[in-house]
Amino acid sequence: MIRLVDVPPASSPAATKVVVYACIAPSGNVDLDDALHATRAYVKEQGWEEVAVFVDRAYVAVPCAEREQWMKALAQAEAGAAVGIVAPSIGMVAMSDADKRLFAEWQQKTGAFVSSPGSRLGAVTGRAYGFRYPPIPSATVADDRRSGAEHESHPARHRG
C-alpha cells in the first residue's frame, strides 16, 4: 500500500496561480457552487489566484487517469498556467495505489503542489470529508480523540 506523506503546513506566496478541482459523485442533486464554496474561500484566504475550475462528476473510486477534468487540471500545471491544485479533499486526487503513484510522479515531474482545506480529522479517522468545513460531527471528534490524534480546530493548510 502506498501512503501519501502528510507534511506540516507550508505557504505559497500571495497571487500564486492555482486551479480548483473536485470529483463529485454523479448521483444526487449537488449544487456545484455550494459544493466548492469552502474550497474557493480557502483559495482566497491564502491570497492565491484561481485561474480555472475543473469538476468531474464521478465516484472517487474511478481511476484519476480516467477522469477527464482531473487530467485537464494536471495539464494546466504542466503548461505553467498554475503552480498548484486545490481540492476539497486529497482523497479526490489520490485514493488507490495507482492514483497515488500517478500523483507522486506528476508532482516530482512538475514541482506543483496540491492543497486541501479538508480537516486532518477526516484523514485520521478515514471518514468521508463532505464539502463543508467545519463543522466536524462530534462523533468524528470523539473517535479522533480515542485514536490519539491531535485535534485541529482550524482548516489544514498547504499539504504539498
Buried (B, 14 or more C-beta within 10 A) or exposed (E): EEEBEEEEEEEBEEEBBBBBBBBBEEEEEBEEEEBBBBBBEBBEEBEBEBEBBBBBBBEBEBBBEEBEBBEBBBEBBEEEEBBBBBBBBBBBBBBBEEBBEBBBEBBEEBEBBBBBBBBBBBBBBEBEBBBEBEEBEEEBBEBBEEEEBEEBEEBBBBBB
